[in-house]
Amino acid sequence: ARKAARKDNQLYLFEGFMDVISAFSANVQNGVASMGTSLTEEQVGILGRACRQLVICYDGDSAGQNAIDRAISLVNDHRPAGLQLRIVQLPAGIDPDEYVQQKGSAEFKRYLTSHVETPIDFYFDFYRHGHNLNQQNELLAYINQILKLLAGQQSPVEQDLYLERLASEFNLDKASLKVQLQEMQPQANSGRR
């Protein structure tokens, strides 16, 4: 995987060795496994030295989604300089090995390249779990989670794009969202290392 990572400057992080083997058979040779959901600080350092972009592709089940959340936090806390983090979410209840078996190698490779998203995109979906967005108090809680996440982002352009997405999806005033975001930013900045 190191040789392929040098060529593409990218590594795919899977949960287990069977996922790596299936990915390799699908000509995705830059895959490694964290062996379950036990990604460590040391592994993050090794991965950061091997590539410029790490793409987490854990299982599409609830445990896999929770593991992605933990991995994002670990990478953010111990990210080597210059390492970019991306996520590929598989359909619910399926792992990379099953995807290759069910849909074939070419479709798996296409899926990996066409479903890459940022960690914030991941959280737009992840934070929905456990919320009934048809109820106003649940919707407000969801929006506050997203705004807290955005408050920690450095890029105003990135913040603006995601505010636009929130405003559009829930028919909200973007200016109001921006005001609330700005109120949260001093807290997010004081918590930043």
Disulfide bonds with the S-S distance in Angstrom:
none
